[in-house]
Amino acid sequence: MEFLQIISPEDYRVQEIYDSYCTTFQEDERRDWDKLVTLFTNPKVKMLSVLHDTKNIGYLIIWELSRFHFIEHFEVFPEFRSRNLGSLITESLAESYPRLILEIEPEHLGEDAKRRYFFYQKNGFRLIDEMYVQPSYGKDKKPLNLWLLANHTPENLQAVKEEIYDIVYH
């Protein structure tokens, strides 16, 4: 498993990532193209292409915050799912970034949400906040009631949430 940072929106992989991102994540769960492109100028965020056996199998958008890394988006492309690659990615990722936090839909919202929650539990994440609200990504987009998961125990959950709100969703 290899993670390659994409440093420019002109990189050929960005359009493939954005197309899949728009298919996988609902409108309220994602940035529009113009806002996604601005991430490349932010030193706190990395877009990582995930390679396995020389194939681009997915991507991560990860934020380097003060005491943890925040996974804003993580996707294994549909043609590579159900091969245990997601677990291999989270295992490799945890080696490089041992303090991870991410958002997911609450498990009661459907079979996909339940499956996703089980996946993260199986890979060392636990629920740290079930009252978390993801701020709106912009005009005509709604804030979302999500769960916050981590692979460690944050010292101050309120400070974690404030940092995510201030830096990721500013």
Order of alpha helices (4+ residues) and beta strands (2+ residues): beta-alpha-alpha-beta-beta-beta-alpha-beta-alpha-beta-beta-alpha
